[in-house]
Amino acid sequence: QVQLVESGGGLVQAGGSLRLSCAISGTIFSNNTMAWYRQAPGKQREMVASITGRSSTNYADSVKGRFTISRDIAEITVYLQMNSLKPEDTAVYYCMLTNVVTARVRKDYWGQGTQVTVSS
């Protein structure tokens, strides 16, 4: 069974930084993607950043140049470094792992989420 545990959330002033961590245990396929999503009150969950097994990254336009996603293969951990935070970054941040089983079959796993609050 795959488990994801996020940490590092908290309260920070606008312009500050936070680093989120997601520790992953269980079976991780060689063909996989790790990602961070967020959900603000009253809004849909949205993808923030993703990184593939080959370290190809993708970012939402709203965070480009401010957030950086990375992964530590040895520790099986994915990070999200968030700089120049804005009040609109306030949300619950979720870690996600996608195991690509076949071209047609993918399995998604989610963490429990960590709250990030940015004060103005």
C-alpha positions as CSV (number, residue, x, y, z in Angstrom):
1,Q,0.0,0.0,0.0
2,V,1.2,3.5,-0.9
3,Q,1.2,6.2,1.8
4,L,2.0,9.9,1.4
5,V,2.7,12.1,4.4
6,E,3.0,15.9,3.9
7,S,4.7,18.3,6.3
8,G,6.0,21.8,6.3
9,G,2.9,23.8,6.1
10,G,2.2,26.8,8.4
11,L,1.5,30.5,8.6
12,V,3.8,32.9,6.8
13,Q,3.7,36.6,5.9
14,A,3.5,37.7,2.3
15,G,6.8,37.6,0.6
16,G,8.1,34.8,2.8
17,S,9.0,31.2,2.0
18,L,8.0,27.7,3.0
19,R,9.2,24.3,2.1
20,L,6.8,21.4,1.9
21,S,7.9,17.8,2.1
22,C,6.1,14.6,1.1
23,A,7.4,11.3,2.3
24,I,6.2,8.4,0.2
25,S,6.3,4.8,1.2
26,G,5.2,1.7,-0.6
27,T,5.5,0.6,-4.2
28,I,6.6,3.3,-6.6
29,F,6.7,2.3,-10.3
30,S,9.6,3.4,-12.4
31,N,7.1,5.2,-14.6
32,N,5.6,7.7,-12.2
33,T,4.8,11.3,-11.6
34,M,4.8,13.1,-8.3
35,A,2.9,16.3,-7.9
36,W,1.6,19.0,-5.6
37,Y,-2.0,20.2,-5.8
38,R,-3.8,22.8,-3.7
39,Q,-7.3,23.6,-2.8
40,A,-8.5,27.0,-1.5
41,P,-11.8,27.4,0.3
42,G,-14.7,27.4,-2.2
43,K,-12.4,26.6,-5.1
44,Q,-11.5,23.4,-7.1
45,R,-8.4,21.5,-6.5
46,E,-5.7,22.6,-8.9
47,M,-2.3,21.3,-9.9
48,V,0.6,23.4,-8.7
49,A,3.7,21.5,-9.9
50,S,4.6,18.1,-11.1
51,I,7.8,16.1,-11.7
52,T,8.2,12.9,-13.6
53,G,10.5,10.0,-12.9
54,R,12.9,11.6,-15.5
55,S,12.8,14.8,-13.5
56,S,10.7,16.7,-16.1
57,T,8.8,19.4,-14.3
58,N,5.6,21.4,-15.0
59,Y,4.2,24.3,-13.1
60,A,0.9,26.3,-13.0
61,D,1.3,29.7,-14.5
62,S,0.5,31.3,-11.1
63,V,3.5,29.9,-9.4
64,K,6.2,29.9,-12.2
65,G,9.3,31.5,-11.1
66,R,8.3,31.3,-7.4
67,F,7.9,27.6,-6.6
68,T,10.3,24.8,-7.3
69,I,9.4,21.1,-7.2
70,S,12.1,18.5,-6.6
71,R,12.5,14.9,-5.5
72,D,14.9,12.9,-3.5
73,I,15.0,9.3,-4.9
74,A,17.0,7.9,-2.0
75,E,14.6,9.1,0.6
76,I,11.6,8.8,-1.7
77,T,10.5,12.4,-0.9
78,V,9.1,15.1,-3.0
79,Y,9.6,18.8,-2.0
80,L,7.9,22.0,-2.9
81,Q,10.0,25.1,-2.3
82,M,7.7,28.1,-2.2
83,N,9.2,31.6,-2.3
84,S,7.7,35.1,-2.6
85,L,4.4,33.8,-1.2
86,K,1.2,35.7,-1.8
87,P,-2.1,35.7,0.1
88,E,-3.7,33.9,-2.9
89,D,-1.3,31.0,-2.3
90,T,-3.3,30.2,0.9
91,A,-4.7,26.7,0.5
92,V,-4.5,23.1,1.6
93,Y,-1.6,21.6,-0.3
94,Y,-1.8,17.9,-1.3
95,C,0.9,15.6,-2.5
96,M,0.0,13.1,-5.2
97,L,1.8,10.1,-6.7
98,T,0.7,8.5,-10.0
99,N,1.9,5.1,-10.8
100,V,1.6,4.4,-14.5
101,V,0.8,0.7,-14.6
102,T,0.1,0.5,-18.4
103,A,-0.6,3.0,-21.1
104,R,-4.3,2.9,-20.1
105,V,-4.0,2.2,-16.4
106,R,-2.8,4.7,-13.8
107,K,-3.2,4.6,-10.1
108,D,-3.3,7.8,-8.1
109,Y,-2.5,8.2,-4.4
110,W,-3.0,11.2,-2.2
111,G,-1.7,12.6,1.0
112,Q,-3.9,14.1,3.8
113,G,-2.9,17.6,3.0
114,T,-1.1,20.4,4.8
115,Q,-2.4,23.9,5.4
116,V,-0.5,26.9,4.1
117,T,-1.7,30.3,5.1
118,V,-0.1,33.5,3.8
119,S,-1.0,36.7,5.6
120,S,-1.0,40.1,4.0
